[in-house]
C-alpha cells in the first residue's frame, strides 16, 4: 500500500470515529472556499489532473455539499457576513478560476441538478484572442503525443537535434524552453503558427484543439450569458500574471476590468491571484484599485482575522479522492494542520496554467 492509500485509509478511520463531525462543529464559524479550474470536454483531466476535472467528479462534489447541508453562499454575501459575524454554520463559497469554455458548456446540466451560487474569476487575454491558451496547448500536445521522437530543427528557443520523447526529463525541459521562449519573444499569431508546426511534428492537430475549445476560455457572449443567469464574474488579471511591480499590477487589473465591465452588470471588486502567487506588499495597491478581496491557493478555512486579501481556499482536483475532499470540507484537515503547526502554501507551479 502506497503512502497516498495509507493516508486515505486513515481518513476513513477518522471519519468512522466521528472526528470529521467534531471538526465540523469546531470550525462551524469559519468560511470554506472551494477552488476549481476547468471542466473537461474530452481527456484534459487525464493529462492535466491538477487543472481539469471530469464533469462527473464536479457533479459529485456539488452533491456532497447539498447532501451534507453545507450552505453555499455567493462570495459577496459570504464576505459581508464573515465581517458581521452572521455566517451560517459551515458556510461555503464555490469559485472557478480562469473561465474555461468547458465550464460554460457543462454549466446548465450541473446547475440544473445542483443550483448553487458561484463565482468565476476570469482572465481576459485569451477571451479576447479566442485562441487556445498557448502554454496549455503545448503541454497537452507533448503529454498526449504517441510519437517517440521529435525533430527540433527549425523550432525557436531550442537546440536543433532529435528529442527522445521517452526521456521524460528531457522532454519536459525542452517543452518549457519552447513555451517560455515563445511567450517572451513571439506574438500571438506567431505562437499559433508554432503550435501548428509543433502539432504536426507530434502527430497532433492544433486546429482541432482550437475547434473543440477544451483548452480555450469563454468568449464575450458566453461570459455575458452566464452573468445574466446569475453567475458572479470577477477579476483574475488580464494576462494571468501578478508580479511585484505596482505599475504592472495596476495595468493588469485595469485591463481585466475594462474587458469584463462591458459584459457584467455588477461591480468587479473581487479577484483571485494567478497561480496563487502574491505578496502582502500588493494589498495596498489592490485596495487603491477598488478591489475588496483576493483569494489564494493556500489551504485552510477563513475566520474573522483572516486578511481579506489572503483568503484561503481548498484547491480541488481530479486526483483528490472523495474522502480527502470531505476531510477538507469538514475542517478536519485544517484542524490537523493547526495541531501539527503547519500552514503550508499550496504547491502550485507558476507554470501550471499561466499565460
PLY file of the C-alpha trace (Angstrom):
ply
format ascii 1.0
element vertex 355
property float x
property float y
property float z
element edge 354
property int vertex1
property int vertex2
end_header
0.00 0.00 0.00
1.48 3.34 -1.04
1.60 6.48 1.05
-1.48 8.05 -0.53
-3.59 4.96 0.08
-2.40 4.77 3.69
-3.43 8.40 4.20
-6.86 7.75 2.72
-7.32 4.68 4.90
-6.50 6.75 7.98
-9.06 9.35 6.93
-11.76 6.68 6.59
-10.99 5.52 10.14
-11.09 9.11 11.44
-14.46 9.72 9.80
-15.88 6.48 11.23
-14.74 7.58 14.70
-16.72 10.80 14.35
-13.69 13.08 14.08
-14.97 14.74 10.90
-18.21 15.59 12.70
-16.31 17.02 15.66
-14.10 19.09 13.35
-17.18 20.42 11.60
-18.57 21.62 14.94
-15.25 23.15 16.00
-14.84 25.06 12.72
-18.52 25.88 12.13
-17.99 29.65 12.27
-15.26 29.62 9.61
-15.80 30.17 5.89
-14.93 27.43 3.43
-13.94 28.49 -0.09
-13.60 25.80 -2.74
-11.50 26.38 -5.87
-11.93 24.73 -9.26
-10.48 25.36 -12.70
-11.58 23.68 -15.92
-14.23 21.03 -16.54
-13.11 18.57 -19.19
-14.69 18.27 -22.59
-12.59 15.24 -23.51
-9.48 13.85 -21.78
-7.94 17.05 -20.40
-8.29 15.68 -16.86
-6.20 12.64 -17.81
-3.22 14.70 -18.93
-3.69 17.68 -16.59
-5.49 16.30 -13.49
-4.47 19.26 -11.35
-6.21 21.69 -13.67
-9.17 19.86 -15.22
-11.84 17.67 -13.67
-14.43 15.36 -15.17
-17.96 16.80 -15.06
-18.97 13.68 -13.10
-16.42 14.49 -10.40
-17.57 18.11 -10.11
-21.20 16.98 -10.01
-20.39 14.58 -7.18
-18.68 17.35 -5.19
-21.73 19.58 -5.53
-23.99 16.74 -4.41
-21.82 16.21 -1.33
-22.35 19.86 -0.42
-26.10 19.54 -0.80
-26.41 16.12 0.83
-24.41 17.17 3.89
-26.19 20.51 4.30
-23.28 22.88 3.68
-24.90 26.26 2.98
-23.40 27.66 -0.23
-23.42 31.46 -0.36
-22.49 33.97 -3.07
-18.96 35.28 -2.48
-20.06 38.85 -1.82
-22.68 37.84 0.74
-20.33 35.39 2.43
-17.66 38.05 2.94
-20.19 40.57 4.22
-21.49 38.02 6.73
-17.96 37.00 7.69
-17.31 40.65 8.53
-20.52 40.95 10.55
-20.21 37.57 12.28
-23.50 36.28 10.87
-22.30 33.36 8.75
-24.48 30.25 8.86
-22.78 27.15 10.20
-20.10 25.82 7.81
-20.83 28.42 5.14
-19.18 27.61 1.81
-18.32 29.51 -1.37
-17.74 27.99 -4.83
-15.12 29.59 -7.06
-13.79 28.72 -10.52
-10.56 30.18 -11.91
-9.68 31.29 -15.44
-13.02 30.97 -17.24
-12.58 27.84 -19.35
-15.11 27.11 -22.07
-15.79 23.67 -20.56
-17.28 25.35 -17.51
-19.78 27.15 -19.74
-20.50 24.01 -21.79
-21.39 21.97 -18.70
-23.00 24.77 -16.70
-26.68 24.20 -17.48
-26.60 20.48 -16.64
-24.65 20.99 -13.41
-26.75 23.93 -12.27
-30.00 22.12 -13.03
-29.01 19.30 -10.70
-27.31 21.47 -8.07
-28.45 25.12 -8.29
-25.68 26.62 -6.17
-24.28 30.16 -6.48
-20.72 30.50 -7.69
-18.02 32.95 -8.74
-15.88 32.64 -11.86
-12.63 34.60 -11.82
-11.94 35.36 -15.50
-8.56 36.18 -17.03
-9.23 38.04 -20.25
-6.27 37.94 -22.66
-7.40 34.67 -24.27
-11.04 35.72 -24.03
-10.13 38.47 -26.49
-7.74 36.37 -28.61
-10.18 33.38 -28.83
-7.24 31.01 -29.40
-6.34 28.07 -27.12
-4.23 29.03 -24.11
-0.81 28.63 -25.71
1.16 27.01 -22.92
-1.66 24.60 -22.11
-1.97 23.59 -25.77
1.77 22.92 -25.99
1.77 20.94 -22.75
-1.25 18.93 -23.85
0.29 18.01 -27.21
3.56 16.95 -25.59
1.71 14.89 -22.97
-0.72 13.22 -25.36
1.53 12.58 -28.35
2.30 8.94 -29.08
5.39 9.80 -31.13
8.72 8.51 -29.83
10.87 11.30 -31.28
10.59 14.99 -32.11
12.72 16.80 -34.68
13.72 20.11 -33.10
15.38 21.65 -36.14
13.83 25.00 -37.01
11.88 25.33 -33.74
12.64 28.59 -31.85
14.35 28.66 -28.48
15.67 25.08 -28.50
18.88 23.38 -29.66
18.43 21.62 -33.03
18.52 17.86 -32.98
16.35 14.84 -32.26
14.47 14.72 -28.95
13.74 11.32 -27.41
10.16 11.75 -26.16
10.53 8.69 -23.92
13.07 10.65 -21.88
10.56 12.41 -19.60
13.00 14.84 -18.00
14.49 16.00 -21.30
11.04 16.17 -22.91
9.75 18.35 -20.07
12.79 20.62 -20.18
12.52 21.09 -23.94
8.79 21.73 -23.70
9.32 24.58 -21.25
12.15 26.04 -23.28
9.75 26.27 -26.22
6.92 27.71 -24.17
8.92 30.33 -22.33
10.77 31.45 -25.44
7.54 31.75 -27.39
5.82 33.70 -24.61
8.69 36.16 -24.33
9.76 36.53 -27.97
6.73 35.79 -30.18
3.37 37.50 -30.64
0.12 35.52 -30.52
-0.06 34.95 -34.29
3.48 33.60 -34.27
2.67 31.36 -31.31
-0.31 29.92 -33.19
1.95 29.15 -36.17
4.42 27.49 -33.81
1.59 25.47 -32.26
0.52 24.23 -35.68
4.06 23.25 -36.67
4.76 21.54 -33.36
1.43 19.74 -33.50
2.26 18.43 -36.96
5.58 17.07 -35.72
3.92 15.47 -32.67
1.12 13.92 -34.69
-1.45 16.29 -33.17
-3.74 18.91 -34.67
-3.55 22.42 -33.21
-6.57 23.34 -35.35
-8.60 20.57 -33.75
-7.61 21.80 -30.29
-8.82 25.25 -31.26
-12.07 23.88 -32.69
-13.22 21.79 -29.73
-12.15 24.51 -27.24
-11.19 22.30 -24.32
-8.10 24.47 -23.73
-9.83 27.75 -24.62
-11.62 30.29 -22.48
-15.18 31.52 -22.81
-15.86 34.26 -25.32
-17.62 37.57 -24.65
-21.11 36.24 -25.43
-20.69 33.24 -23.14
-19.45 35.35 -20.24
-22.33 37.77 -20.76
-24.79 34.84 -20.81
-23.51 33.38 -17.53
-23.62 36.79 -15.89
-27.26 37.25 -16.94
-28.01 33.81 -15.47
-26.71 34.93 -12.08
-23.11 33.71 -12.11
-20.78 36.15 -10.35
-17.97 37.17 -12.73
-14.88 38.63 -11.07
-11.26 39.63 -11.71
-8.29 37.33 -12.39
-5.92 39.78 -14.14
-5.70 40.22 -17.91
-2.58 38.18 -18.78
-2.65 35.78 -15.83
0.33 37.42 -14.16
0.76 39.36 -10.92
4.40 40.44 -10.47
5.70 42.53 -7.55
5.58 45.66 -9.69
2.96 48.31 -8.92
2.68 49.64 -12.47
2.23 46.16 -13.92
-0.32 45.15 -11.27
-2.28 48.33 -11.91
-2.31 47.68 -15.66
-3.34 44.04 -15.20
-6.35 44.97 -13.07
-7.37 47.88 -15.29
-7.16 45.79 -18.48
-9.01 42.90 -16.85
-11.75 45.18 -15.55
-12.08 47.05 -18.86
-12.64 43.78 -20.74
-15.22 42.47 -18.26
-17.20 45.58 -17.35
-18.89 45.61 -20.76
-20.17 42.08 -20.09
-21.45 42.18 -16.49
-23.79 44.47 -14.60
-22.37 44.07 -11.10
-19.18 45.55 -9.61
-15.83 43.96 -10.40
-14.17 44.30 -6.99
-13.04 40.81 -6.01
-10.11 38.93 -7.51
-8.08 35.74 -7.48
-4.27 35.68 -7.63
-2.93 33.96 -10.78
-1.40 30.63 -9.69
-1.95 31.79 -6.11
1.21 33.92 -6.13
1.05 37.16 -4.11
2.83 39.42 -1.65
1.32 41.46 1.21
3.07 44.45 -0.37
0.47 44.28 -3.16
-2.55 44.57 -0.87
-2.44 48.36 -0.65
-2.26 48.60 -4.43
-5.35 46.42 -4.78
-7.23 48.47 -2.20
-6.44 51.64 -4.14
-7.74 49.95 -7.30
-11.09 49.32 -5.62
-10.55 45.61 -5.00
-12.16 44.36 -1.78
-10.89 40.78 -1.52
-8.45 38.36 -3.10
-8.37 34.58 -2.91
-5.21 32.49 -2.78
-4.35 28.83 -3.32
-3.32 28.39 0.31
-5.31 25.61 2.00
-7.43 26.26 5.05
-10.52 27.94 6.42
-11.23 31.64 6.88
-12.10 33.34 10.15
-12.75 36.91 11.18
-8.99 37.56 11.44
-8.09 36.20 8.00
-6.84 39.08 5.81
-9.38 39.72 3.08
-6.54 39.91 0.56
-5.29 36.46 1.61
-8.43 34.35 1.68
-7.64 30.64 1.86
-9.19 28.07 -0.46
-9.20 24.33 -0.94
-7.90 23.66 -4.45
-9.90 20.63 -5.58
-8.63 18.34 -8.34
-9.47 15.14 -10.22
-6.68 13.36 -8.33
-8.25 14.14 -4.94
-10.44 11.38 -3.54
-13.88 11.87 -2.05
-12.65 11.13 1.47
-9.91 13.76 1.12
-12.49 16.25 -0.13
-14.73 15.53 2.86
-11.77 15.89 5.23
-11.11 19.40 3.90
-14.76 20.39 3.79
-15.46 19.27 7.36
-12.44 21.20 8.63
-10.71 18.04 9.82
-7.65 18.59 7.60
-7.34 22.19 8.75
-7.58 21.18 12.41
-4.79 18.64 11.81
-2.62 21.30 10.18
-3.10 23.59 13.17
-2.27 20.84 15.67
0.87 19.98 13.72
1.78 23.64 13.38
1.63 23.52 9.61
0.18 26.18 7.38
1.65 25.22 4.01
1.38 27.25 0.85
-0.23 25.24 -1.89
2.24 23.66 -4.27
1.03 25.47 -7.37
3.60 25.81 -10.11
3.74 29.22 -11.76
3.84 27.21 -14.97
0.69 25.25 -14.22
-1.72 27.41 -16.20
-0.08 30.77 -16.76
-0.40 32.91 -19.84
0 1
1 2
2 3
3 4
4 5
5 6
6 7
7 8
8 9
9 10
10 11
11 12
12 13
13 14
14 15
15 16
16 17
17 18
18 19
19 20
20 21
21 22
22 23
23 24
24 25
25 26
26 27
27 28
28 29
29 30
30 31
31 32
32 33
33 34
34 35
35 36
36 37
37 38
38 39
39 40
40 41
41 42
42 43
43 44
44 45
45 46
46 47
47 48
48 49
49 50
50 51
51 52
52 53
53 54
54 55
55 56
56 57
57 58
58 59
59 60
60 61
61 62
62 63
63 64
64 65
65 66
66 67
67 68
68 69
69 70
70 71
71 72
72 73
73 74
74 75
75 76
76 77
77 78
78 79
79 80
80 81
81 82
82 83
83 84
84 85
85 86
86 87
87 88
88 89
89 90
90 91
91 92
92 93
93 94
94 95
95 96
96 97
97 98
98 99
99 100
100 101
101 102
102 103
103 104
104 105
105 106
106 107
107 108
108 109
109 110
110 111
111 112
112 113
113 114
114 115
115 116
116 117
117 118
118 119
119 120
120 121
121 122
122 123
123 124
124 125
125 126
126 127
127 128
128 129
129 130
130 131
131 132
132 133
133 134
134 135
135 136
136 137
137 138
138 139
139 140
140 141
141 142
142 143
143 144
144 145
145 146
146 147
147 148
148 149
149 150
150 151
151 152
152 153
153 154
154 155
155 156
156 157
157 158
158 159
159 160
160 161
161 162
162 163
163 164
164 165
165 166
166 167
167 168
168 169
169 170
170 171
171 172
172 173
173 174
174 175
175 176
176 177
177 178
178 179
179 180
180 181
181 182
182 183
183 184
184 185
185 186
186 187
187 188
188 189
189 190
190 191
191 192
192 193
193 194
194 195
195 196
196 197
197 198
198 199
199 200
200 201
201 202
202 203
203 204
204 205
205 206
206 207
207 208
208 209
209 210
210 211
211 212
212 213
213 214
214 215
215 216
216 217
217 218
218 219
219 220
220 221
221 222
222 223
223 224
224 225
225 226
226 227
227 228
228 229
229 230
230 231
231 232
232 233
233 234
234 235
235 236
236 237
237 238
238 239
239 240
240 241
241 242
242 243
243 244
244 245
245 246
246 247
247 248
248 249
249 250
250 251
251 252
252 253
253 254
254 255
255 256
256 257
257 258
258 259
259 260
260 261
261 262
262 263
263 264
264 265
265 266
266 267
267 268
268 269
269 270
270 271
271 272
272 273
273 274
274 275
275 276
276 277
277 278
278 279
279 280
280 281
281 282
282 283
283 284
284 285
285 286
286 287
287 288
288 289
289 290
290 291
291 292
292 293
293 294
294 295
295 296
296 297
297 298
298 299
299 300
300 301
301 302
302 303
303 304
304 305
305 306
306 307
307 308
308 309
309 310
310 311
311 312
312 313
313 314
314 315
315 316
316 317
317 318
318 319
319 320
320 321
321 322
322 323
323 324
324 325
325 326
326 327
327 328
328 329
329 330
330 331
331 332
332 333
333 334
334 335
335 336
336 337
337 338
338 339
339 340
340 341
341 342
342 343
343 344
344 345
345 346
346 347
347 348
348 349
349 350
350 351
351 352
352 353
353 354
